[in-house]
Amino acid sequence: MNRNLSFDYLVIGGGAAGCIVARRLADQLPHASIALFEAGKSDENDSATTLLSHLDKQDDSYDWGYKAKPKGCASHELSYSRARVLGGCANHNDCAFIAPHPLDLDRWEGLGAKGWNSRSLSKALSRVENQLHIEETPKGNELSRGFIDASIELGLPEHNFRQGVEVGTGWFPLNSQGDFRQSSSIAYLHPLSELPRNLTVFTEATVHGLLFNNRKVTGVQTDRGIFYCDIETVLCAGSINTPQLLMLSGIGPSSDLNELGIPVVQNLPGVGQNLIDHVAANICCELRSPSPPWALTPCEATSLIKIDPDASSPDVLFHFVMRLREKYAGQTTFSGIQHGVKLSPNVARPKSRGSIKLIDPNPNTAPAIDLNYLSDPEGYDQRILIGGLRFARDLTQTRALSPYIKMEITPGLDMQSDDELIQYIHQTCETVYHPCGTCAMGSVEDSKSVVTPDLRVKGVENLRIADASVFPDMVTVNICNTVMMVAEHAVELIVNGER
Ligand SMILES: Cc1cc2nc3c(=O)[nH]c(=O)nc-3n(C[C@H](O)[C@H](O)[C@H](O)COP(=O)(O)OP(=O)(O)OC[C@H]3O[C@@H](n4cnc5c(N)ncnc54)[C@H](O)[C@@H]3O)c2cc1C
C-alpha cells in the first residue's frame, strides 16, 4: 500500500453502516474518490463469516474482544462482542431484522434531531429494504412454534414483524438469503472485484487518529501510513470505536483528555456519554429432550409485550433462544444440563445510561466500557425486566410450551418476590449487543450532543459520524435495520450538501 494517499472522502469502519456509506457515496458522486478503511479482514468468500449458521465468533480474530462492566448491578464482567471484519457486527449477528417503530424516530426528532422523523426517514428505510434480501416469514422449528403458541395462549396476537412493530408474537424476519447473511458488505459491496472504480476498500487497515489543520480534519493516521481527505471524513467505527477515535484525536470531554495528556482540539463533553444498550434477564429452563434442529439461528421467534399498560408501544422485546451455553451468556454456567432454552426479555427503551472512556492515549488499549445497567433513578428498567421475567415464567407454564420443559433452572421457582427477582437480575443481567448513543445527535444548542442533525461533529470541520453512536435514543427492536437507515440517510445529507 502506498504510504501517502489522498481521497475526497474517507470512510472509517467497514461495518453495518460504513459499507453502505462508502458504496452509496461512490455511486452517487461518480467524480469523487472514496476510501473505506476496515481494521478487520475481508469477509468475501469466508464462510466462517458470511454463513449465518456460523455464530460465536466473539472470542477469535474476528472480534475486538472487549469486556464491559454492567456496574450499577452485578460486579461480573461481560464479553462485549464487537466484530472486526468487513461487514462489522452485521457479519456477526443473528440477522434479526426489524424496522424501527415510527414513534422511536419521531422521538429522535423531539430530542433535537431535526428532520429525523418517521416520515422523512421512510425513504432511507425503503432504500435499505430494496437493497437487502429479507426473509419475510422464515419458518422455525416446533419448539419455536411452541413459544409462539404459548404467547398466543397468554393473549398476544400472531404478527408478521415486517408489517410493523406491534404487541404480538411471531417469527423474527431475517436479513439473509438461503444460508447466507445479507450484511451490508454482502449486499452493498460484493463482489469486491466489481466495485466502482472510484471506491477503494482497504481491509486490515486500522485508523489510529484524525489529523487536523486547526480544527479542520485533513486526514487519518493508520497503521499503514497517512491518508488525506480533500472533502470529508465519515466515522463509521461503531458505538465503542467511534467515540474512542474522537477522544484519541482530542475531541471529547476536555477534563478527561487533559488527564490523559491528549491535546484538546475540541471540548465535547458528550463524546462517549449516553451509552444505551438493551439489557436482558433470562428464565433458563432444562428441556425434556434435545431441542429440534433449528434452520439458521437458535433464536427464531420473538414476542413484543407491554408491561406498562400506558406505554405507547411495546416495552419488552423477547428472544427465545434454544440453547444455554453460549460463549457470551454472562457468568451463568449450566454444568450437567444437556438441553436447555432461555426466555430472554429485554428492556426495549431503557432509561439507564453508561459511558465509554479512554484508559490511556494508546490506540491499541481497549476503552473502559461502563454499561451502568439498571441505574436509572426511577427504577424503570428494573421494573420492566421484572415484568418481563414474570411473563417469561408464565410462558413456560402454558399448554403449548410446558410439555417441552423439564424444569426452570434459573432463577428457580423458589424465587418469587420482587426483591428476589431484583437480586437475580442484578447478578445475571446480560447484553443483547445493541450499544448506541455514544456520540448522540442533537440540536446545536444541546451541550450533551456530539453531532448536529446533519451528522457533523460540533466544533470541527470536514467530519461527520454515521453509525449506531449517533442514535439520540434507543429504538424498540434489534437495531441493525435502523443503523443501516442512518447510513442511507447520511449519504443523502452529504450528497445534498454537495449539490
Ligand atoms: C453478537 C451480536 C448479535 C447481534 N444480533 C443482532 C440482530 O440479530 N439484529 C440486529 O438488528 N442487531 C444485532 N446486533 C447489533 C448490530 O449488528 C449492530 O448494532 C450494528 O452492526 C452496528 O453497526 P455499526 O455500523 O454502528 O458498527 P459495526 O457494525 O460494529 O461496524 C464498525 C466497523 O468499524 C470497524 N472499526 C472500528 N474501529 C476501527 C478503526 N479504528 N479503524 C478501522 N476500522 C475500524 C470495525 O472493525 C467494524 O467492522 C448484534 C450484534 C452482535 C455483536
The ligand as an SDF file (V2000), in Angstrom:
LIG
                    3D

 53 58  0  0  0  0  0  0  0  0999 V2000
  -23.3230  -10.9550   18.7190 C   0  0  0  0  0  0  0  0  0  0  0  0
  -24.2040   -9.8810   18.1420 C   0  0  0  0  0  0  0  0  0  0  0  0
  -25.5000  -10.1920   17.7810 C   0  0  0  0  0  0  0  0  0  0  0  0
  -26.3430   -9.1820   17.2630 C   0  0  0  0  0  0  0  0  0  0  0  0
  -27.5770   -9.5310   16.7840 N   0  0  0  0  0  0  0  0  0  0  0  0
  -28.3140   -8.6080   16.1330 C   0  0  0  0  0  0  0  0  0  0  0  0
  -29.5110   -8.9790   15.4570 C   0  0  0  0  0  0  0  0  0  0  0  0
  -29.8630  -10.1640   15.3680 O   0  0  0  0  0  0  0  0  0  0  0  0
  -30.2600   -7.9950   14.8830 N   0  0  0  0  0  0  0  0  0  0  0  0
  -29.8740   -6.6770   14.9210 C   0  0  0  0  0  0  0  0  0  0  0  0
  -30.6200   -5.8370   14.4240 O   0  0  0  0  0  0  0  0  0  0  0  0
  -28.7180   -6.3060   15.5060 N   0  0  0  0  0  0  0  0  0  0  0  0
  -27.9140   -7.2410   16.0750 C   0  0  0  0  0  0  0  0  0  0  0  0
  -26.7040   -6.8860   16.5990 N   0  0  0  0  0  0  0  0  0  0  0  0
  -26.3180   -5.4600   16.5600 C   0  0  0  0  0  0  0  0  0  0  0  0
  -25.9050   -4.9310   15.1730 C   0  0  0  0  0  0  0  0  0  0  0  0
  -25.2070   -5.8890   14.4410 O   0  0  0  0  0  0  0  0  0  0  0  0
  -25.0680   -3.6620   15.3850 C   0  0  0  0  0  0  0  0  0  0  0  0
  -25.8370   -2.7570   16.1200 O   0  0  0  0  0  0  0  0  0  0  0  0
  -24.6340   -2.9820   14.0830 C   0  0  0  0  0  0  0  0  0  0  0  0
  -23.8640   -3.8480   13.3120 O   0  0  0  0  0  0  0  0  0  0  0  0
  -23.8390   -1.7170   14.4170 C   0  0  0  0  0  0  0  0  0  0  0  0
  -23.4210   -1.1390   13.2100 O   0  0  0  0  0  0  0  0  0  0  0  0
  -22.2520   -0.0470   13.1600 P   0  0  0  0  0  0  0  0  0  0  0  0
  -22.0040    0.2310   11.7370 O   0  0  0  0  0  0  0  0  0  0  0  0
  -22.5970    1.0490   14.0880 O   0  0  0  0  0  0  0  0  0  0  0  0
  -20.9840   -0.7780   13.8100 O   0  0  0  0  0  0  0  0  0  0  0  0
  -20.2870   -2.1380   13.3790 P   0  0  0  0  0  0  0  0  0  0  0  0
  -21.1790   -2.9890   12.5700 O   0  0  0  0  0  0  0  0  0  0  0  0
  -19.7120   -2.6860   14.6380 O   0  0  0  0  0  0  0  0  0  0  0  0
  -19.0970   -1.6600   12.4220 O   0  0  0  0  0  0  0  0  0  0  0  0
  -17.9740   -0.9500   12.8640 C   0  0  0  0  0  0  0  0  0  0  0  0
  -16.7960   -1.3780   11.9890 C   0  0  0  0  0  0  0  0  0  0  0  0
  -15.7340   -0.4610   12.1710 O   0  0  0  0  0  0  0  0  0  0  0  0
  -14.5180   -1.1790   12.2510 C   0  0  0  0  0  0  0  0  0  0  0  0
  -13.5760   -0.3580   13.0110 N   0  0  0  0  0  0  0  0  0  0  0  0
  -13.6760    0.0010   14.2980 C   0  0  0  0  0  0  0  0  0  0  0  0
  -12.6390    0.7580   14.6640 N   0  0  0  0  0  0  0  0  0  0  0  0
  -11.8590    0.8870   13.5610 C   0  0  0  0  0  0  0  0  0  0  0  0
  -10.6330    1.5750   13.3160 C   0  0  0  0  0  0  0  0  0  0  0  0
  -10.0240    2.2650   14.2740 N   0  0  0  0  0  0  0  0  0  0  0  0
  -10.1040    1.5000   12.0670 N   0  0  0  0  0  0  0  0  0  0  0  0
  -10.7340    0.7940   11.0710 C   0  0  0  0  0  0  0  0  0  0  0  0
  -11.8940    0.1240   11.2770 N   0  0  0  0  0  0  0  0  0  0  0  0
  -12.4500    0.1790   12.4960 C   0  0  0  0  0  0  0  0  0  0  0  0
  -14.9080   -2.4570   12.9540 C   0  0  0  0  0  0  0  0  0  0  0  0
  -13.9360   -3.4870   12.7760 O   0  0  0  0  0  0  0  0  0  0  0  0
  -16.2600   -2.7550   12.3440 C   0  0  0  0  0  0  0  0  0  0  0  0
  -16.1390   -3.5420   11.1770 O   0  0  0  0  0  0  0  0  0  0  0  0
  -25.8510   -7.8580   17.1280 C   0  0  0  0  0  0  0  0  0  0  0  0
  -24.5400   -7.5580   17.4790 C   0  0  0  0  0  0  0  0  0  0  0  0
  -23.7070   -8.5660   17.9590 C   0  0  0  0  0  0  0  0  0  0  0  0
  -22.2800   -8.2240   18.3030 C   0  0  0  0  0  0  0  0  0  0  0  0
  1  2  1  0
  2  3  1  0
  2 52  2  0
  3  4  2  0
  4  5  1  0
  4 50  1  0
  5  6  2  0
  6  7  1  0
  6 13  1  0
  7  8  2  0
  7  9  1  0
  9 10  1  0
 10 11  2  0
 10 12  1  0
 12 13  2  0
 13 14  1  0
 14 15  1  0
 14 50  1  0
 15 16  1  0
 16 17  1  0
 16 18  1  0
 18 19  1  0
 18 20  1  0
 20 21  1  0
 20 22  1  0
 22 23  1  0
 23 24  1  0
 24 25  2  0
 24 26  1  0
 24 27  1  0
 27 28  1  0
 28 29  2  0
 28 30  1  0
 28 31  1  0
 31 32  1  0
 32 33  1  0
 33 34  1  0
 33 48  1  0
 34 35  1  0
 35 36  1  0
 35 46  1  0
 36 37  1  0
 36 45  1  0
 37 38  2  0
 38 39  1  0
 39 40  1  0
 39 45  2  0
 40 41  1  0
 40 42  2  0
 42 43  1  0
 43 44  2  0
 44 45  1  0
 46 47  1  0
 46 48  1  0
 48 49  1  0
 50 51  2  0
 51 52  1  0
 52 53  1  0
M  END
$$$$
